[in-house]
Amino acid sequence: MRFLKKLAIDLLLASILFLLINQLFFGEFTVQGLSMAPTILPGERILVIKFPPPAIKRCDIVVFLYPVNPQKSFIKRVVGLPGETIEISRGRLIVNNSPVKRHCLSIQKQLRLKVKIPLGFFFVLGDNSEVSNDSRNGWLVPADYIEGKALAVFWPPSRMRWLK
């Protein structure tokens, strides 16, 4: 009987510790819509690192509160960092007047824009630009709206993979 009581207490403590770590350090996000296809598909569940806040770099996939309606969370790819001027022209990404030779996006040839990103904000795009509601629509992501960095797809198990 004493063994069962000790086991129950150990399981309870382990569960509490797991939930605490999960809530503080990691999260999960279920993808809705096609804006990140083919990289991430609707219904896939993503593991997100929340704390400590990871350094966000160009090409990282992030989950954030939608600036137009912070009750919603979005997932997109970071293209522009705070303080940069980005230009997209003829399928090329130009950062601070220097072409980025290798980047993580397939950019439509007809897309043209130039944006100066204020400090404390990020410019994000969906991988599927045909359907993505992203920074091309006039909004930027405040740094404090970023909920975490996407690490991996964990559901469904048949499509588990690290994200890059």
N, C-alpha and C positions, 0 to 999 in steps of 0.2 A: 504493500500500500504506500509505504514511504517513497519507494522508487517511482510510482506513478505520479505522486504529488510533485516530486522533484522534476520529473520529465515534463509535466504540465507547466510548471513554473518556467523551466528552461525554454520550452516551446513558446510560451507567452512572451518572454523577454526577447527571444530571437525574432518573433513576429513584430514586436514593437520596434526593435532596432532596424529590421528590414524596412518597415514602413517609414520610419524616420529618415533613413538614408535615401530611400526612394523618393520621398517628398522633397528633401533638401537638395540632393545632388543630381537626381535623374528624374525624367518625366517621360511621358509617352504622348504621341500625337497621332491621331488617325487622319489620314489624308482624304480630303474630299475634293472632287473636281479633277480636271485634267491639266492644270497649269504647270505641273512639274513632270508631266509625261514626256518622254518615256523613262526618265530617271526614276520617278516614283509614281506609282499608279493609284487611282482611287481605291480606298479600302485598305491600303497597306498601312501598317502601324509602325511608327518610327520611335526609336530610342533617342532621347534628347538629353544632353548634359546641360544642367542648369547652374550648378555651383561647384566650385568657384566659377564665376563668369569667365568663359573661355575667351581668349583673344580672338576677335573676329578678323578673318582675312578675306581677300578677294576670292571668290569661288566657293566659299563656305555656304552650306545650306543651313538656313536659320528658321526657327519658329518664332513668331513675333505677334504682338497685338496689332491688329489692323488699325492704322492711324485714323481712318475715317470712322470706324466703329470699334472701339477698344473692347467690346464684348466678344468680338470674334478673333480667332487666331488664324494666321496665314503661315504658309511655308514657301520660301523663295530662296533664290541664290543671290549672294552679295556680289555686286558688280563694282560699286563705287564706295570708297571709304571716306570718313569725315575729312573735310578740308580739300578733297581732290576736285579737279575739274575733269569730268568724263565726257567724251564725245563718241558717238556711235555713227559711223558713216560707211556706206558700201560694204557692210558686213564686217567692219573692223572696229575694234575697241581701242580708243586713244585715251590715255590717262596723263593729265598734265602735259599735253602736247607731244607725248611720246607714244607711238604705237605699241600695243601689247602684242608681242609675236605669238605667244601661246596662251590662250585663255580657255576657260571652261564652258563657253557658250557657243551655240550655233546661232549666229545673229542674222536675221533677215537682211538681205541686200538693200531693200527699200527703206529700212528703218534709219532715220536720221534724227539725232538729237544732240544737244550740248547742255550740260548741267553743271553748275558749281554747287558742290555739296557743302552745306554749312557744317561747322564743327558740331559733333554730337549727333550726327545723322548718317544713315546709310542709304544707298541707292540699290534697290533689289529688282531682279527680273525673274519671271518664271521661265523654266526651260522650254515650255511650249508657248511661244510668244503669240501664237494665233488666238489663244483663248485666255491668256493670263491677265488678271487685273494686278498691275504692278506699278512701279515707280514711273513708268512712262505716262501714267494717268495723272501725274502732277503731285503725288505725295511721296514723302521720304519717311524712313523709319527712324524715330528717335532711338538712341542707344538704350535708353531705359525701358523701351518697349520690347526689346529682344528677350524672349523667354529662355532661349537656349540654342545650342548648336546641334543639328541632326547628326547622329553617329552611324546609325544602322537601321535597316528594315528588319524587324523581328517577327512580323506576321503578315501574311501567312508563312508558316515554316518552310514551305516549298520555295519561297522567294527571299529567304533570309540572305542579307548581304551587307557589307560595309558600304557607306555612301562616300563618294569622293567628289 
